[in-house]
Amino acid sequence: MDSINAVSNAGMTAYQGIQQNFNRLADNTQTIIQPQQSFDNTANALIDNKMAQTDIEALVKVLKTEDLLLGQLLDIKA
């Protein structure tokens, strides 16, 4: 049962991380579309968007791994 809880906690952490990164993307997008922003602010927002994208991709892999592990645990229990 501890294995299932550990996998579930990892999944919840990944899900929350994905939400936070989507919020990052939204904030950066607001910075990018404001015409009065300096070039440095716009460039930093674009770079941070790429980093958020990479974070989201990694966290999705965590969720996929969780799904695989839960399937394996259920197969073992069955």
C-alpha positions, 0 to 999 in steps of 0.5 A: 500500500505504501508503494501506491501512496508514493506513486500517488504523491509523485503524481499530485506533485507533478500535476501541481507543477504543471499547473504552476508552469501554465501560470508561468506561461500566462504571466510571461505572455502578458509581459510579452504582449505589452508593447511598453515592455523593454527588450530585456523583459520580453526576451526574459519572458520568452526564455522563461516560456521555453523553460516552462515548456521543458518543465511541463514536458518533464512533469508529463513524463512523471505522470506517464511513469506513474500511470505505468507503475500503477498499472504494474502494481495492479497487475501484481495485486491481481 
